[in-house]
Amino acid sequence: MKLSRVHRVKTGDRGVVAFSLPDYAREHYAEMIRKGQPDDVYDVTIERPRLRRTTGPGSQNHHLNGHIQQIANEIGDNFDSVKLAIKFEARSLNYPGKDVAGHWIPQSEKECNTEECAILIDTTHRIAAFLGVILDETNT
């Protein structure tokens, strides 16, 4: 189980790091530690929270979806197909996804942070250039 947005508890010792677990995760982690490892060693990843993609007029979300619609209109394809193709192309730039039954499924942009949405926007620009589609940047 991955935890997001946990708060650090100051211990007074820089070599000891502690976090307050949210209520929903306490039993899970208590059980994991109770079962333990033979050497009581765990893999831990600590990252600073990343900002969610922006939404609304003038946002990353508006920029991305406006460009996807422009490409779809130009090539005569539907919006969802173009969006999916962009996400698959963005995989080469480390756009996140997950394995489902042996197939890579791209993450929904609803889950994107600002960096991941920027990957999609950059990929959209590249695909438009490849297709010869001139994107209108004034409405994004």
C-alpha atoms as an extended CHARMM CRD file, in Angstrom:
* protein
*
       140  EXT
         1         1  MET       CA              0.0000000000        0.0000000000        0.0000000000  PROA      1               0.0000000000
         2         2  LYS       CA              1.3570000000        3.3780000000       -1.0110000000  PROA      2               0.0000000000
         3         3  LEU       CA              0.6460000000        6.3040000000        1.2700000000  PROA      3               0.0000000000
         4         4  SER       CA              0.2460000000        9.8630000000        0.0910000000  PROA      4               0.0000000000
         5         5  ARG       CA              0.5270000000       13.0470000000        2.1060000000  PROA      5               0.0000000000
         6         6  VAL       CA              1.7050000000       11.6850000000        5.4410000000  PROA      6               0.0000000000
         7         7  HSD       CA              2.9670000000       14.0880000000        8.0710000000  PROA      7               0.0000000000
         8         8  ARG       CA              6.4380000000       13.8430000000        9.5670000000  PROA      8               0.0000000000
         9         9  VAL       CA              6.7660000000       13.5280000000       13.3230000000  PROA      9               0.0000000000
        10        10  LYS       CA              9.8700000000       15.2170000000       14.6920000000  PROA      10              0.0000000000
        11        11  THR       CA             11.9400000000       12.8350000000       16.7720000000  PROA      11              0.0000000000
        12        12  GLY       CA             14.7820000000       15.1500000000       17.7640000000  PROA      12              0.0000000000
        13        13  ASP       CA             17.2500000000       12.7840000000       16.0700000000  PROA      13              0.0000000000
        14        14  ARG       CA             18.1430000000       13.4340000000       12.4000000000  PROA      14              0.0000000000
        15        15  GLY       CA             18.9470000000        9.7540000000       11.9740000000  PROA      15              0.0000000000
        16        16  VAL       CA             15.4430000000        8.6670000000       12.9900000000  PROA      16              0.0000000000
        17        17  VAL       CA             12.5350000000        9.5340000000       10.7260000000  PROA      17              0.0000000000
        18        18  ALA       CA              8.9220000000        8.9720000000       11.7790000000  PROA      18              0.0000000000
        19        19  PHE       CA              5.5730000000        9.6300000000       10.1090000000  PROA      19              0.0000000000
        20        20  SER       CA              2.0480000000        9.7430000000       11.4510000000  PROA      20              0.0000000000
        21        21  LEU       CA             -0.0270000000        7.1450000000        9.6110000000  PROA      21              0.0000000000
        22        22  PRO       CA             -3.5640000000        7.9940000000        8.4770000000  PROA      22              0.0000000000
        23        23  ASP       CA             -6.3070000000        6.0340000000       10.2530000000  PROA      23              0.0000000000
        24        24  TYR       CA             -7.1110000000        3.8850000000        7.1990000000  PROA      24              0.0000000000
        25        25  ALA       CA             -3.5020000000        2.6130000000        6.9510000000  PROA      25              0.0000000000
        26        26  ARG       CA             -2.6270000000        1.9810000000       10.5880000000  PROA      26              0.0000000000
        27        27  GLU       CA             -3.8360000000       -1.6100000000       10.8140000000  PROA      27              0.0000000000
        28        28  HSD       CA             -2.2150000000       -2.5750000000        7.5100000000  PROA      28              0.0000000000
        29        29  TYR       CA              1.2130000000       -1.2740000000        8.5180000000  PROA      29              0.0000000000
        30        30  ALA       CA              0.9120000000       -2.5350000000       12.0850000000  PROA      30              0.0000000000
        31        31  GLU       CA              0.2530000000       -6.0200000000       10.6980000000  PROA      31              0.0000000000
        32        32  MET       CA              3.1760000000       -5.7760000000        8.2530000000  PROA      32              0.0000000000
        33        33  ILE       CA              5.5570000000       -4.8050000000       11.0400000000  PROA      33              0.0000000000
        34        34  ARG       CA              4.1090000000       -7.4120000000       13.4080000000  PROA      34              0.0000000000
        35        35  LYS       CA              4.8480000000      -10.1180000000       10.8170000000  PROA      35              0.0000000000
        36        36  GLY       CA              8.2410000000       -8.4900000000       10.3160000000  PROA      36              0.0000000000
        37        37  GLN       CA             11.1700000000       -9.4260000000        8.2040000000  PROA      37              0.0000000000
        38        38  PRO       CA             13.9560000000      -11.6990000000        9.4460000000  PROA      38              0.0000000000
        39        39  ASP       CA             16.3400000000       -8.7450000000        9.5080000000  PROA      39              0.0000000000
        40        40  ASP       CA             13.5930000000       -6.1310000000       10.2100000000  PROA      40              0.0000000000
        41        41  VAL       CA             14.5590000000       -4.2040000000        7.0420000000  PROA      41              0.0000000000
        42        42  TYR       CA             12.0140000000       -2.5220000000        4.7280000000  PROA      42              0.0000000000
        43        43  ASP       CA             12.1390000000       -0.6550000000        1.4250000000  PROA      43              0.0000000000
        44        44  VAL       CA             10.8700000000        2.8990000000        1.8480000000  PROA      44              0.0000000000
        45        45  THR       CA             10.4660000000        5.6540000000       -0.7210000000  PROA      45              0.0000000000
        46        46  ILE       CA             10.1000000000        9.2470000000        0.4090000000  PROA      46              0.0000000000
        47        47  GLU       CA              9.1930000000       11.9530000000       -2.0810000000  PROA      47              0.0000000000
        48        48  ARG       CA              7.9490000000       15.4910000000       -1.7590000000  PROA      48              0.0000000000
        49        49  PRO       CA              4.3210000000       15.8220000000       -2.8970000000  PROA      49              0.0000000000
        50        50  ARG       CA              3.8660000000       16.9160000000       -6.4950000000  PROA      50              0.0000000000
        51        51  LEU       CA              1.2210000000       19.3770000000       -7.5380000000  PROA      51              0.0000000000
        52        52  ARG       CA             -1.8730000000       18.0580000000       -9.3010000000  PROA      52              0.0000000000
        53        53  ARG       CA             -2.3610000000       19.1510000000      -12.8900000000  PROA      53              0.0000000000
        54        54  THR       CA             -4.0850000000       22.4830000000      -13.2410000000  PROA      54              0.0000000000
        55        55  THR       CA             -7.7050000000       22.6840000000      -14.3950000000  PROA      55              0.0000000000
        56        56  GLY       CA            -10.0330000000       25.4050000000      -15.6190000000  PROA      56              0.0000000000
        57        57  PRO       CA             -9.5590000000       28.1380000000      -18.2260000000  PROA      57              0.0000000000
        58        58  GLY       CA             -5.8970000000       28.6710000000      -19.1260000000  PROA      58              0.0000000000
        59        59  SER       CA             -4.8730000000       25.4550000000      -17.3460000000  PROA      59              0.0000000000
        60        60  GLN       CA             -2.7620000000       22.4790000000      -18.3830000000  PROA      60              0.0000000000
        61        61  ASN       CA             -5.9090000000       20.3810000000      -18.6610000000  PROA      61              0.0000000000
        62        62  HSD       CA             -7.5560000000       22.9290000000      -20.9770000000  PROA      62              0.0000000000
        63        63  HSD       CA             -4.3440000000       23.2100000000      -23.0410000000  PROA      63              0.0000000000
        64        64  LEU       CA             -4.0320000000       19.4410000000      -23.4480000000  PROA      64              0.0000000000
        65        65  ASN       CA             -7.6470000000       18.7130000000      -24.2840000000  PROA      65              0.0000000000
        66        66  GLY       CA             -7.9130000000       21.7110000000      -26.6150000000  PROA      66              0.0000000000
        67        67  HSD       CA             -4.9530000000       20.4470000000      -28.6240000000  PROA      67              0.0000000000
        68        68  ILE       CA             -6.2900000000       16.8900000000      -28.6640000000  PROA      68              0.0000000000
        69        69  GLN       CA             -9.6100000000       18.1910000000      -30.0320000000  PROA      69              0.0000000000
        70        70  GLN       CA             -7.8020000000       20.2210000000      -32.7140000000  PROA      70              0.0000000000
        71        71  ILE       CA             -5.8120000000       17.1740000000      -33.8370000000  PROA      71              0.0000000000
        72        72  ALA       CA             -8.9260000000       14.9830000000      -33.8290000000  PROA      72              0.0000000000
        73        73  ASN       CA            -10.7970000000       17.5410000000      -35.9560000000  PROA      73              0.0000000000
        74        74  GLU       CA             -7.8970000000       17.8690000000      -38.4180000000  PROA      74              0.0000000000
        75        75  ILE       CA             -7.3650000000       14.1460000000      -38.9650000000  PROA      75              0.0000000000
        76        76  GLY       CA            -11.0360000000       13.1660000000      -38.7680000000  PROA      76              0.0000000000
        77        77  ASP       CA            -10.6590000000       10.8720000000      -35.7750000000  PROA      77              0.0000000000
        78        78  ASN       CA            -12.4540000000       10.9400000000      -32.4470000000  PROA      78              0.0000000000
        79        79  PHE       CA            -11.1730000000       12.7150000000      -29.3600000000  PROA      79              0.0000000000
        80        80  ASP       CA            -10.7890000000        9.5980000000      -27.1770000000  PROA      80              0.0000000000
        81        81  SER       CA             -8.7720000000        7.7010000000      -29.7970000000  PROA      81              0.0000000000
        82        82  VAL       CA             -6.3810000000       10.6140000000      -30.2640000000  PROA      82              0.0000000000
        83        83  LYS       CA             -5.9950000000       11.0410000000      -26.4920000000  PROA      83              0.0000000000
        84        84  LEU       CA             -5.1980000000        7.3500000000      -26.0670000000  PROA      84              0.0000000000
        85        85  ALA       CA             -2.6600000000        7.4310000000      -28.9110000000  PROA      85              0.0000000000
        86        86  ILE       CA             -0.9510000000       10.4240000000      -27.2860000000  PROA      86              0.0000000000
        87        87  LYS       CA             -0.7150000000        8.5970000000      -23.9610000000  PROA      87              0.0000000000
        88        88  PHE       CA              0.8110000000        5.5350000000      -25.6130000000  PROA      88              0.0000000000
        89        89  GLU       CA              3.3420000000        7.7430000000      -27.4000000000  PROA      89              0.0000000000
        90        90  ALA       CA              4.0880000000        9.5340000000      -24.0970000000  PROA      90              0.0000000000
        91        91  ARG       CA              5.1010000000        6.2200000000      -22.5750000000  PROA      91              0.0000000000
        92        92  SER       CA              8.5280000000        6.6680000000      -24.1830000000  PROA      92              0.0000000000
        93        93  LEU       CA              8.9110000000        9.8000000000      -22.0250000000  PROA      93              0.0000000000
        94        94  ASN       CA              8.0400000000        7.8510000000      -18.8630000000  PROA      94              0.0000000000
        95        95  TYR       CA              4.3600000000        8.7320000000      -18.7700000000  PROA      95              0.0000000000
        96        96  PRO       CA              2.9890000000        6.4660000000      -16.0180000000  PROA      96              0.0000000000
        97        97  GLY       CA              0.7060000000        3.5180000000      -16.4840000000  PROA      97              0.0000000000
        98        98  LYS       CA              0.1600000000        0.0750000000      -15.0510000000  PROA      98              0.0000000000
        99        99  ASP       CA              0.2340000000       -3.5090000000      -16.2290000000  PROA      99              0.0000000000
       100       100  VAL       CA             -3.2020000000       -5.0790000000      -16.6000000000  PROA      100             0.0000000000
       101       101  ALA       CA             -3.2450000000       -8.7010000000      -17.7380000000  PROA      101             0.0000000000
       102       102  GLY       CA              0.0650000000       -8.2580000000      -19.5220000000  PROA      102             0.0000000000
       103       103  HSD       CA             -0.8750000000       -4.9900000000      -21.2470000000  PROA      103             0.0000000000
       104       104  TRP       CA              0.3410000000       -1.4940000000      -20.4080000000  PROA      104             0.0000000000
       105       105  ILE       CA             -2.5930000000        0.7920000000      -19.6100000000  PROA      105             0.0000000000
       106       106  PRO       CA             -1.8320000000        4.5260000000      -19.4000000000  PROA      106             0.0000000000
       107       107  GLN       CA             -2.7620000000        6.5100000000      -16.3350000000  PROA      107             0.0000000000
       108       108  SER       CA             -5.8400000000        8.7220000000      -16.5910000000  PROA      108             0.0000000000
       109       109  GLU       CA             -4.9100000000       12.3800000000      -16.8480000000  PROA      109             0.0000000000
       110       110  LYS       CA             -7.2070000000       12.9370000000      -13.8620000000  PROA      110             0.0000000000
       111       111  GLU       CA             -4.4080000000       11.3770000000      -11.8000000000  PROA      111             0.0000000000
       112       112  CYS       CA             -1.6580000000       13.4840000000      -13.3910000000  PROA      112             0.0000000000
       113       113  ASN       CA              0.5850000000       15.8330000000      -11.5580000000  PROA      113             0.0000000000
       114       114  THR       CA              1.9340000000       18.9340000000      -13.3000000000  PROA      114             0.0000000000
       115       115  GLU       CA              5.0130000000       17.1060000000      -14.6280000000  PROA      115             0.0000000000
       116       116  GLU       CA              3.0270000000       14.2130000000      -16.0950000000  PROA      116             0.0000000000
       117       117  CYS       CA              0.5340000000       16.5620000000      -17.7390000000  PROA      117             0.0000000000
       118       118  ALA       CA              3.4700000000       18.4930000000      -19.2340000000  PROA      118             0.0000000000
       119       119  ILE       CA              4.6610000000       15.2070000000      -20.7860000000  PROA      119             0.0000000000
       120       120  LEU       CA              1.2560000000       14.7900000000      -22.4320000000  PROA      120             0.0000000000
       121       121  ILE       CA              1.2480000000       18.3890000000      -23.7050000000  PROA      121             0.0000000000
       122       122  ASP       CA              4.7700000000       18.0210000000      -25.1300000000  PROA      122             0.0000000000
       123       123  THR       CA              3.7790000000       14.7420000000      -26.7840000000  PROA      123             0.0000000000
       124       124  THR       CA              0.6890000000       16.3920000000      -28.2390000000  PROA      124             0.0000000000
       125       125  HSD       CA              2.8610000000       19.1460000000      -29.7250000000  PROA      125             0.0000000000
       126       126  ARG       CA              5.2290000000       16.5540000000      -31.2320000000  PROA      126             0.0000000000
       127       127  ILE       CA              2.3880000000       14.5190000000      -32.7510000000  PROA      127             0.0000000000
       128       128  ALA       CA              0.7480000000       17.6320000000      -34.1830000000  PROA      128             0.0000000000
       129       129  ALA       CA              4.0420000000       18.6700000000      -35.7820000000  PROA      129             0.0000000000
       130       130  PHE       CA              4.5240000000       15.1770000000      -37.2200000000  PROA      130             0.0000000000
       131       131  LEU       CA              0.9990000000       15.2520000000      -38.6980000000  PROA      131             0.0000000000
       132       132  GLY       CA              1.4050000000       18.8010000000      -39.9840000000  PROA      132             0.0000000000
       133       133  VAL       CA             -1.3690000000       20.0840000000      -37.7400000000  PROA      133             0.0000000000
       134       134  ILE       CA             -0.8980000000       23.7170000000      -36.7320000000  PROA      134             0.0000000000
       135       135  LEU       CA             -2.1960000000       24.1140000000      -33.2010000000  PROA      135             0.0000000000
       136       136  ASP       CA             -4.0150000000       27.2340000000      -32.0840000000  PROA      136             0.0000000000
       137       137  GLU       CA             -2.2150000000       28.2640000000      -28.8960000000  PROA      137             0.0000000000
       138       138  THR       CA             -4.4860000000       31.2660000000      -28.2830000000  PROA      138             0.0000000000
       139       139  ASN       CA             -7.3990000000       29.1780000000      -27.0000000000  PROA      139             0.0000000000
       140       140  THR       CA             -5.4330000000       26.8790000000      -24.7040000000  PROA      140             0.0000000000
